[in-house]
Amino acid sequence: MFRSFSVFNYRVWFVGALVSNVGAWMQATALSWVVLTELTHGDAGAMGITMALQFAPPLLLVSVTGWVADRFDRRRLLILTQSLLMLLGATVGLLILAGVMTLPLMYVFAFVLGLVAAFDNPSRQAFVSDLVDREHAANAVALNSASFNAARMFGPAVAGVVIVAVGTGWVFLVNAATFLAMIVALMVIRTDELVPRVKAPGASRLADGFRYVGRRPDLLVTFVMVFLLGAFGMNFPIFASTMALEFGQTADGYGLLSSILAIGSLAGALLAARRDRARMRLVIIGTGMFAVASTVSAFMPTYWLYAITLMFTGFAVVTTLTTANGYVQTTTDPALRGRVLALYMAILMGGTPVGAPIVGWMAAQFGPRAAILLSSAMVFVAFAIGFGWLVWSGRLHRHATRRFALSIDETRSISVIDPIAPEEFSDEVAGTTPIRIPGGRDR
C-alpha cells in the first residue's frame, strides 16, 4: 500500500502536500461559509457562482496550462504557483478581518485563485510521474489522493471550530501559512533523483493532447464520465452547507459533515493504493456506487443519518476519481502526459462552472434534497455511458465456462515502448504488448 514511500523525493512531497492540503480544505470550508452566511443571507446561488468562477479558468486555459506543464520545469513552476496561492489566501483573510470584503470582491478573488490553480493543478498531477517511475505511478497517485482526503478529515472540522471561535478571516491566514510546507518540500527534493522527463520528438504543439485523446475511445469515455461527475456530483460544498442549515447546524456542523465525507474518501484512496494498476472497469463500478449512495443521502431524515451516508458517497467518488486519474497517468504517452492531464483536470474542474450554478439555483428554489437528486440523476447518466461503452466495445461478454456468468476483458491501454525513452520500459509492458508474427495472429 505504501511502496512509493521507498522513494525519498516522494516522502518529502507527501509530507508537504499533507500539511498544505489541510490548509486548503480549511480555506475551502471558510470560503463557502463566508459567502453563504456573511456576504449573503443563505444564497446558495451566489455560492454556485463563486465555485463556477474558481473552476472556470482550468477549462478556459486547458491548452495553455497543459503545454506549460510539459514545456517548463514543473518543480520551479510549482514553487511559483504555490507562492501566489499563499499570497492570495493571506490577502483574502486580511480583507475579511478588516471588514471590507464584499461579494463582488470575493468573486474577483475566486476567479484569480482559479487562474493560478489552472497552472498549478496539471503541473502538480504530472509532477508525481517525475518523483516515481511508472511501476509506482498508480500507487503514488492513490497515496496522493489519500493525503488529500486525510487532510479533508481534519481541515473542515478545524475550520468550523476556528470560524465559531475567532471568525473566518483567520482560517484564510492559517491556510496561507500551510503553503510554506509545500514550498519547503519542493526546495528539499533532490533534483538529481527525479525521473528523466520524456520529450516529444519535434516541436511540442498544444493540439497534440487533444488529438491523442481523440484517438483513444477509452479516454474519451473516461473524460465524459468525469465531466458529469465534476459538473453535478462533486458540488459537496453546496450540498453539505445547505443540508447543515436545513438540519439547524452552524459552521462547526457543516465542517463536521465535510470531515465525515473524508472518512469514506480516505478509505477509498487507501484501497486504491493497494491495487497493482488502475482499471477502467473500476471507474465504471465506482460511478454506479456514487450514484446510489448520493440518491440515498437525499432521503435521510436526520443530520447523523445524512452524515453516515456521506461516508459511502466519499468512498465511491474517490474510488472513481483516483482510479480514473491513475488510469490516465499510466496509459498516456509520457511525452504528452502534462497536456492530457491538463485536459483531464480541466474537464473535472471545468465542469463546475456548468453544474454549480444550476445545482445552487436548484437548492435555493426547491431545497438541497432536490439539488442532490438532480446530481444523482446525472451521475446515473455517467454510469450508463460507461457501462454502454463496456458492452459496445465487446469487453463485457458471457463467461467462457460458466453458464450464467459474465466476464470483463482488461481495458487497460497497451503502451508503446518509445525507443528514445528506455526508462519507460517495464516487465508489465513487455508481458502485455502483442507481437506480430508474420503470417499469424497477435500472440
C-alpha positions, 0 to 999 in steps of 0.5 A: 500500500505504501511502496512509493514511500521507498522513494525519498523525493516522494516522502518529502512531497507527501509530507508537504502536500499533507500539511498544505492540503489541510490548509486548503480544505480549511480555506475551502470550508471558510470560503463557502461559509463566508459567502453563504452566511456573511456576504449573503443571507443563505444564497446558495446561488451566489455560492454556485457562482463563486465555485463556477468562477474558481473552476472556470479558468482550468477549462478556459486555459486547458491548452495553455496550462497543459503545454506549460506543464510539459514545456517548463520545469514543473518543480520551479513552476510549482514553487511559483504557483504555490507562492501566489496561492499563499499570497492570495489566501493571506490577502483574502483573510486580511480583507475579511478581518478588516471588514471590507470584503464584499461579494463582488470582491470575493468573486474577483478573488475566486476567479484569480485563485482559479487562474493560478490553480489552472497552472498549478493543478496539471503541473502538480498531477504530472509532477508525481510521474517525475518523483516515481517511475511508472511501476509506482505511478498508480500507487503514488497517485492513490497515496496522493489522493489519500493525503488529500482526503486525510487532510479533508478529515481534519481541515473542515472540522478545524475550520468550523471550530476556528470560524465559531471561535475567532471568525473566518478571516483567520482560517484564510491566514492559517491556510496561507501559512500551510503553503510554506510546507509545500514550498519547503518540500519542493526546495528539499527534493533532490533534483538529481533523483527525479525521473528523466522527463520524456520529450516529444520528438519535434516541436511540442504543439498544444493540439497534440493532447487533444488529438491523442485523446481523440484517438483513444475511445477509452479516454474519451469515455473516461473524460465524459464520465468525469465531466458529469461527475465534476459538473453535478456530483462533486458540488459537496460544498453546496450540498453539505452547507445547505443540508447543515442549515436545513438540519439547524447546524452552524459552521462547526456542523457543516465542517463536521459533515465535510470531515465525515465525507473524508472518512469514506474518501480516505478509505477509498484512496487507501484501497486504491493504493493497494491495487497493482494498476488502475482499471477502467472497469473500476471507474465504471463500478465506482460511478454506479456506487456514487450514484446510489449512495448520493440518491440515498443521502437525499432521503435521510431524515436526520443530520447523523443519518445524512452524515453516515451516508456521506461516508459511502458517497466519499468512498465511491467518488474517490474510488472513481476519481483516483482510479480514473486519474491513475488510469490516465497517468499510466496509459498516456504517452509520457511525452504528452502526459502534462497536456492530457492531464491538463485536459483531464483536470480541466474537464473535472474542474471545468465542469463546475462552472456548468453544474454549480450554478444550476445545482445552487439555483436548484437548492435555493428554489426547491431545497438541497434534497432536490439539488442532490437528486438532480446530481444523482440523476446525472451521475446515473447518466455517467454510469450508463455511458460507461457501462454502454461503452463496456458492452459496445466495445465487446469487453463485457461478454458471457463467461467462457465456462460458466453458464450464467456468468459474465466476464470483463476483458482488461481495458487497460491501454497497451503502451508503446515502448518509445525507443528514445525513452528506455526508462519507460520500459517495464516487465508489465509492458513487455508481458502485455504488448502483442507481437506480430508474427508474420503470417499469424495472429497477435500472440 
